[in-house]
Amino acid sequence: MKSAPAIAFDYRLSRRLLFAVCAVSALAVTALMLSGLPRWGKWILGIAVVGYVISGMRRERDRAPKRAAWRADGDWRLVFSDGFQTSAGIRSAALRGGWIFLNLRIENDSPVRLVLAPDNCDADTRRRLRVRLAQTDAPDMRSSAP
């Protein structure tokens, strides 16, 4: 069998994912405000929810690679915003409709998670990734109908 060609793409966080996280956090704050907690408790928990969401999204933005490449030999090459480059291996992948969720492990054993949605990755790259993932033995490879 011929080796699969390399797949490289620039990575940025999905705006759809950001919108979904903001919508869920807004629902959480709304539920707090409608609860029977005292007013001061509602405000404290509401501020905590908003702060947690903002810090989590900033952390994901700062830790995410700017460029990813799945080389023909099966290794991943990640380039971060500060110019740091590292190799990574795939730990697991999940396919959900048009979304691809990749869980990679870099050299220092840190996890790197990539969410490839229709708005942050072109359709051709997602299609090639899906085909190549189907041909590999990625652990926890799960798929659902589109």
Residue frames as qw, qx, qy, qz and C-alpha x, y, z in Angstrom:
[[0.000, 0.888, 0.459, 0.000, 0.00, 0.00, 0.00],
 [0.362, 0.563, -0.041, 0.741, 1.27, 3.46, -0.86],
 [0.314, -0.325, -0.507, 0.734, 2.05, 5.72, 2.07],
 [0.041, 0.871, 0.490, -0.015, -0.46, 8.44, 2.75],
 [0.366, 0.562, -0.011, 0.742, 0.57, 11.95, 1.76],
 [0.262, -0.188, -0.476, 0.818, 1.29, 14.53, 4.41],
 [0.122, -0.790, -0.514, -0.312, -1.62, 16.69, 5.55],
 [0.355, -0.142, -0.288, 0.878, -0.76, 20.17, 6.82],
 [0.101, -0.774, -0.473, -0.410, -3.03, 22.99, 7.92],
 [0.047, 0.332, -0.336, 0.880, -3.04, 26.23, 9.87],
 [0.383, -0.489, -0.777, 0.100, -5.02, 25.88, 13.08],
 [0.126, -0.269, 0.219, -0.929, -7.16, 28.43, 14.87],
 [0.195, 0.222, 0.814, -0.500, -9.94, 28.01, 17.39],
 [0.005, 0.454, 0.771, 0.445, -13.39, 27.48, 15.94],
 [0.205, -0.157, 0.096, -0.961, -15.77, 30.42, 16.18],
 [0.683, -0.284, -0.471, -0.481, -18.67, 27.97, 16.31],
 [0.669, -0.219, -0.625, 0.338, -17.12, 26.27, 19.31],
 [0.176, 0.028, -0.331, 0.927, -16.53, 29.64, 20.97],
 [0.442, -0.241, -0.188, -0.843, -20.16, 30.59, 20.32],
 [0.739, -0.283, -0.584, -0.181, -21.37, 27.28, 21.78],
 [0.519, -0.146, -0.572, 0.618, -19.26, 27.73, 24.92],
 [0.054, -0.085, 0.160, -0.982, -20.58, 31.29, 25.35],
 [0.580, -0.269, -0.381, -0.668, -24.18, 30.12, 24.84],
 [0.719, -0.284, -0.627, 0.096, -23.85, 27.34, 27.42],
 [0.364, -0.102, -0.467, 0.800, -22.23, 29.69, 29.93],
 [0.261, -0.190, -0.058, -0.945, -25.02, 32.24, 29.33],
 [0.699, -0.321, -0.511, -0.384, -27.56, 29.50, 30.05],
 [0.622, -0.202, -0.608, 0.450, -25.67, 28.61, 33.24],
 [0.106, 0.012, -0.277, 0.955, -25.69, 32.24, 34.40],
 [0.478, -0.255, -0.289, -0.789, -29.40, 32.53, 33.52],
 [0.719, -0.309, -0.619, -0.061, -30.14, 29.40, 35.57],
 [0.437, -0.130, -0.518, 0.724, -28.22, 30.90, 38.49],
 [0.110, -0.103, 0.066, -0.986, -30.14, 34.16, 38.27],
 [0.627, -0.252, -0.371, -0.638, -33.47, 32.29, 38.22],
 [0.587, -0.128, -0.764, 0.235, -32.52, 30.07, 41.15],
 [0.514, -0.783, -0.303, -0.178, -33.54, 30.58, 44.74],
 [0.662, -0.074, -0.274, 0.693, -30.06, 31.58, 45.89],
 [0.183, -0.836, -0.208, 0.474, -29.61, 34.86, 47.70],
 [0.440, 0.898, 0.007, 0.000, -28.73, 37.76, 45.41],
 [0.157, -0.819, 0.544, 0.094, -25.11, 37.93, 46.60],
 [0.663, -0.158, 0.723, 0.109, -24.70, 34.19, 45.92],
 [0.691, 0.625, 0.362, 0.034, -26.07, 34.57, 42.41],
 [0.253, 0.942, -0.220, -0.020, -23.59, 37.33, 41.64],
 [0.379, -0.639, 0.664, 0.090, -20.61, 35.50, 43.09],
 [0.696, 0.070, 0.705, 0.117, -21.37, 32.28, 41.21],
 [0.582, 0.776, 0.242, -0.011, -22.24, 34.17, 38.01],
 [0.085, 0.908, -0.403, -0.073, -18.92, 36.04, 38.08],
 [0.531, -0.408, 0.736, 0.095, -17.13, 32.74, 38.81],
 [0.746, 0.384, 0.541, 0.062, -18.76, 31.08, 35.77],
 [0.452, 0.892, -0.001, 0.017, -17.86, 33.96, 33.45],
 [0.166, -0.823, 0.541, 0.056, -14.30, 34.14, 34.82],
 [0.674, -0.182, 0.710, 0.090, -13.82, 30.40, 34.43],
 [0.713, 0.579, 0.389, 0.077, -15.03, 30.47, 30.82],
 [0.271, 0.943, -0.195, 0.007, -12.82, 33.43, 29.91],
 [0.321, -0.683, 0.653, 0.065, -9.72, 31.91, 31.52],
 [0.750, 0.043, 0.657, 0.065, -10.39, 28.53, 29.91],
 [0.651, 0.719, 0.231, 0.073, -10.80, 29.98, 26.44],
 [0.083, 0.923, -0.376, -0.007, -7.64, 32.10, 26.83],
 [0.547, -0.460, 0.697, 0.062, -5.71, 29.05, 28.01],
 [0.773, 0.313, 0.543, 0.097, -6.90, 27.03, 25.01],
 [0.465, 0.885, 0.003, 0.036, -6.02, 29.87, 22.64],
 [0.103, -0.854, 0.511, 0.000, -2.53, 30.22, 24.11],
 [0.585, -0.325, 0.742, 0.031, -1.80, 26.46, 24.23],
 [0.805, 0.473, 0.346, -0.093, -3.12, 25.64, 20.76],
 [0.544, -0.151, 0.478, 0.673, -0.61, 25.15, 17.94],
 [0.287, 0.648, -0.082, -0.701, -0.68, 27.57, 15.02],
 [0.596, 0.458, -0.531, -0.392, 0.21, 24.92, 12.43],
 [0.727, -0.200, 0.639, -0.152, -0.16, 21.16, 12.38],
 [0.536, 0.484, -0.583, -0.372, 1.12, 18.60, 9.91],
 [0.875, -0.126, 0.446, -0.141, 0.47, 14.87, 9.81],
 [0.093, 0.628, -0.680, -0.367, 3.52, 13.57, 7.99],
 [0.765, 0.241, -0.489, -0.342, 3.60, 10.52, 5.73],
 [0.389, 0.224, -0.845, 0.291, 5.51, 8.53, 8.39],
 [0.528, -0.530, -0.659, -0.081, 2.57, 8.90, 10.81],
 [0.399, -0.348, -0.395, 0.751, 4.09, 11.48, 13.16],
 [0.040, 0.931, 0.344, 0.116, 2.53, 14.86, 13.77],
 [0.464, 0.071, -0.104, 0.877, 4.55, 18.07, 13.65],
 [0.156, -0.881, -0.445, 0.033, 3.15, 21.01, 15.63],
 [0.374, 0.276, -0.067, 0.883, 4.31, 24.62, 15.42],
 [0.253, -0.735, -0.532, 0.334, 3.28, 27.01, 18.19],
 [0.162, 0.961, 0.172, 0.145, 2.97, 30.81, 18.06],
 [0.363, -0.857, 0.312, 0.192, 6.35, 31.33, 19.76],
 [0.454, 0.667, -0.566, -0.168, 8.07, 29.32, 17.01],
 [0.421, -0.343, 0.821, -0.175, 8.48, 26.18, 19.14],
 [0.724, 0.231, -0.487, -0.430, 8.19, 23.01, 17.04],
 [0.417, -0.306, 0.812, -0.270, 7.63, 19.53, 18.39],
 [0.373, 0.013, -0.855, -0.360, 6.65, 16.07, 17.32],
 [0.573, -0.095, 0.450, -0.679, 3.44, 14.49, 18.53],
 [0.087, -0.042, -0.974, -0.203, 1.64, 11.19, 18.33],
 [0.545, -0.279, -0.283, -0.739, -2.06, 10.61, 18.01],
 [0.174, -0.096, 0.850, -0.487, -3.73, 9.23, 21.12],
 [0.298, 0.465, 0.821, -0.145, -7.34, 9.22, 20.02],
 [0.117, 0.036, -0.355, -0.927, -9.71, 10.74, 17.50],
 [0.292, 0.478, 0.768, -0.310, -13.45, 11.14, 17.27],
 [0.014, -0.138, -0.521, -0.842, -15.59, 12.07, 14.30],
 [0.152, 0.546, 0.681, -0.464, -18.92, 13.80, 14.98],
 [0.430, 0.833, 0.314, -0.150, -20.70, 14.92, 11.84],
 [0.545, 0.765, -0.067, 0.336, -18.48, 17.51, 10.18],
 [0.294, -0.856, 0.372, -0.204, -16.31, 17.88, 13.29],
 [0.830, 0.174, -0.457, 0.269, -13.03, 16.09, 13.99],
 [0.511, -0.807, 0.234, -0.185, -11.68, 15.88, 17.55],
 [0.762, 0.355, -0.449, 0.301, -7.99, 14.95, 17.80],
 [0.630, -0.754, 0.181, -0.030, -6.17, 14.16, 21.02],
 [0.690, 0.537, -0.370, 0.312, -2.41, 14.32, 20.50],
 [0.734, -0.640, 0.033, 0.225, 0.46, 13.72, 22.94],
 [0.372, 0.853, -0.325, 0.169, 3.63, 15.77, 22.52],
 [0.633, 0.355, -0.595, 0.345, 7.17, 14.77, 23.52],
 [0.005, 0.306, -0.631, 0.713, 6.95, 15.96, 27.13],
 [0.149, -0.306, -0.936, 0.095, 3.77, 13.87, 27.55],
 [0.209, 0.332, 0.304, -0.868, 1.46, 16.91, 27.50],
 [0.408, 0.514, 0.751, 0.076, -1.91, 16.56, 25.79],
 [0.088, 0.269, -0.247, -0.927, -2.81, 18.74, 22.82],
 [0.394, 0.491, 0.764, -0.139, -6.41, 18.75, 21.66],
 [0.041, 0.147, -0.415, -0.897, -7.46, 19.97, 18.24],
 [0.433, 0.533, 0.650, -0.326, -11.07, 20.59, 17.29],
 [0.084, -0.098, 0.571, 0.811, -11.52, 20.86, 13.54],
 [0.366, 0.578, 0.586, -0.434, -14.89, 22.34, 12.69],
 [0.524, 0.615, 0.489, 0.329, -16.34, 23.46, 9.37],
 [0.081, 0.990, 0.082, 0.085, -15.41, 27.07, 10.16],
 [0.306, -0.838, 0.422, 0.158, -11.73, 26.62, 11.07],
 [0.400, -0.274, 0.802, 0.349, -10.65, 23.99, 8.55],
 [0.479, 0.338, -0.385, -0.713, -11.54, 23.64, 4.90],
 [0.900, 0.069, 0.173, -0.395, -13.67, 20.73, 3.71],
 [0.771, 0.467, -0.432, 0.025, -10.89, 19.13, 1.67],
 [0.125, 0.494, -0.732, 0.452, -8.51, 18.97, 4.66],
 [0.614, -0.184, 0.523, -0.562, -11.24, 17.53, 6.89],
 [0.919, 0.255, -0.070, -0.292, -12.09, 14.93, 4.23],
 [0.609, 0.499, -0.587, 0.190, -8.45, 13.88, 3.84],
 [0.158, -0.421, 0.706, -0.547, -8.06, 13.66, 7.62],
 [0.796, -0.045, 0.311, -0.517, -11.19, 11.51, 7.92],
 [0.885, 0.356, -0.281, -0.108, -9.94, 9.13, 5.23],
 [0.418, 0.501, -0.666, 0.362, -6.49, 8.85, 6.78],
 [0.397, -0.343, 0.605, -0.599, -7.89, 8.40, 10.29],
 [0.906, 0.070, 0.092, -0.407, -10.08, 5.58, 8.99],
 [0.816, 0.408, -0.401, 0.086, -6.95, 3.85, 7.67],
 [0.172, 0.508, -0.670, 0.513, -4.98, 4.16, 10.92],
 [0.607, -0.343, -0.707, 0.120, -5.27, 2.33, 14.19],
 [0.063, -0.444, 0.281, -0.849, -6.01, 5.42, 16.26],
 [0.159, -0.239, -0.872, 0.396, -7.30, 4.40, 19.69],
 [0.145, 0.544, 0.567, -0.601, -10.89, 5.28, 20.54],
 [0.063, 0.069, -0.507, -0.857, -11.67, 5.99, 16.90],
 [0.257, 0.511, 0.762, -0.303, -15.40, 6.64, 16.96],
 [0.025, -0.035, -0.447, -0.893, -17.55, 7.98, 14.20],
 [0.353, 0.500, 0.640, -0.465, -21.13, 9.07, 13.81],
 [0.425, 0.547, 0.601, 0.398, -23.18, 9.63, 10.71],
 [0.203, 0.031, 0.066, 0.976, -22.90, 13.16, 9.27]]
